[in-house]
Amino acid sequence: MNFRNLDGSIEFKDNQLTKKIVFNDEDVLGFVLNLKHGQTLPAHKHEDSSLTLVVLQGSGEVQVEGEIQKINKGSAVLVKGREELGIPKVDEDLSVFVTLTPKPKNTKFSKEIS
């Protein structure tokens, strides 16, 4: 079994979002993404990987293929294959747990941002 406590992965910075890797193996990439109020995540794709996003705390908006949905603690989002994902608005400091399967080949996706 592979177990992690996510509390240590929730870290905010005023000047940029943070990304803390939780799982990184040959099949799955999992991380916590933290955005302060007013920060955004530009729309982007994840190769052919499907992505799940679960809000741990905070609130804002998620955009999938141009469609915007409000999110808050407990919200879950599934983004399939080559769909485009972004977080255009953060209303309250936002932490989300993200998994990508299969793990993207491009190593830029598995780099931490501190």
PLY file of the C-alpha trace (Angstrom):
ply
format ascii 1.0
element vertex 114
property float x
property float y
property float z
element edge 113
property int vertex1
property int vertex2
end_header
0.00 0.00 0.00
1.15 3.52 -0.78
-0.16 6.01 1.82
0.38 9.76 2.12
-1.02 12.46 4.39
-1.88 15.52 2.28
-1.62 18.09 5.10
2.06 18.76 4.32
1.22 19.38 0.67
-1.00 22.39 1.37
1.27 25.41 1.03
0.46 28.82 -0.40
2.77 31.52 -1.78
1.83 35.08 -2.63
3.78 35.25 -5.88
2.83 31.92 -7.52
0.79 28.74 -7.22
2.44 25.71 -5.63
2.38 22.09 -6.75
3.41 19.30 -4.37
3.93 15.80 -5.80
2.20 13.08 -3.76
2.44 10.01 -6.03
4.77 9.57 -9.00
5.04 6.06 -10.39
4.94 4.49 -13.84
1.11 4.56 -14.03
-0.17 7.45 -11.91
0.84 11.00 -11.11
-0.86 12.59 -8.10
-0.26 16.05 -6.66
-1.77 18.88 -4.64
-2.15 22.19 -6.43
-2.50 25.30 -4.25
-3.69 28.67 -5.51
-4.23 31.80 -3.42
-7.21 34.09 -3.90
-6.69 35.92 -7.21
-4.25 33.40 -8.73
-5.21 31.43 -11.85
-4.16 28.33 -13.76
-4.16 28.91 -17.53
-6.11 26.48 -19.73
-3.93 23.56 -20.83
-4.03 19.87 -21.85
-2.44 16.76 -20.34
-1.52 14.70 -23.43
-3.85 11.67 -23.51
-4.16 11.39 -19.73
-7.45 11.59 -17.88
-7.44 13.87 -14.86
-9.47 13.86 -11.67
-9.54 16.93 -9.46
-10.96 16.95 -5.91
-11.23 20.19 -3.94
-9.68 19.82 -0.47
-10.37 23.40 0.61
-11.36 26.77 -0.78
-13.50 27.80 -3.73
-13.33 29.16 -7.24
-14.08 28.14 -10.81
-12.84 25.38 -13.07
-13.01 25.55 -16.85
-13.17 22.40 -18.98
-13.35 22.80 -22.76
-14.60 26.37 -22.30
-17.40 25.46 -19.86
-17.07 27.11 -16.43
-18.31 25.50 -13.21
-18.09 26.77 -9.61
-16.11 24.48 -7.29
-15.70 24.28 -3.52
-14.65 21.81 -0.82
-15.81 18.33 -1.83
-16.27 19.10 -5.54
-14.86 16.52 -7.96
-14.12 17.02 -11.66
-13.20 14.50 -14.37
-11.32 15.75 -17.44
-10.90 13.11 -20.15
-8.00 12.64 -22.55
-7.25 15.74 -24.57
-9.84 18.03 -22.96
-8.54 21.43 -21.90
-8.55 22.39 -18.20
-8.01 25.70 -16.44
-8.79 27.44 -13.16
-9.75 30.97 -14.21
-10.84 32.22 -10.77
-10.00 31.54 -7.12
-12.41 33.11 -4.64
-10.95 31.56 -1.47
-7.45 30.00 -1.18
-7.84 26.74 -3.11
-6.16 23.35 -2.65
-7.02 20.53 -5.05
-5.80 16.95 -5.24
-5.15 15.97 -8.85
-4.45 12.56 -10.38
-3.38 11.90 -13.96
-3.67 8.44 -15.52
-1.87 7.23 -17.41
1.03 9.34 -16.22
1.97 11.80 -19.00
5.25 11.09 -20.78
6.38 14.73 -20.65
8.29 15.15 -17.38
7.16 18.79 -17.03
3.92 17.46 -15.52
5.76 15.69 -12.66
7.83 18.66 -11.50
7.07 20.36 -8.21
6.45 24.10 -8.06
7.48 25.54 -4.71
0 1
1 2
2 3
3 4
4 5
5 6
6 7
7 8
8 9
9 10
10 11
11 12
12 13
13 14
14 15
15 16
16 17
17 18
18 19
19 20
20 21
21 22
22 23
23 24
24 25
25 26
26 27
27 28
28 29
29 30
30 31
31 32
32 33
33 34
34 35
35 36
36 37
37 38
38 39
39 40
40 41
41 42
42 43
43 44
44 45
45 46
46 47
47 48
48 49
49 50
50 51
51 52
52 53
53 54
54 55
55 56
56 57
57 58
58 59
59 60
60 61
61 62
62 63
63 64
64 65
65 66
66 67
67 68
68 69
69 70
70 71
71 72
72 73
73 74
74 75
75 76
76 77
77 78
78 79
79 80
80 81
81 82
82 83
83 84
84 85
85 86
86 87
87 88
88 89
89 90
90 91
91 92
92 93
93 94
94 95
95 96
96 97
97 98
98 99
99 100
100 101
101 102
102 103
103 104
104 105
105 106
106 107
107 108
108 109
109 110
110 111
111 112
112 113
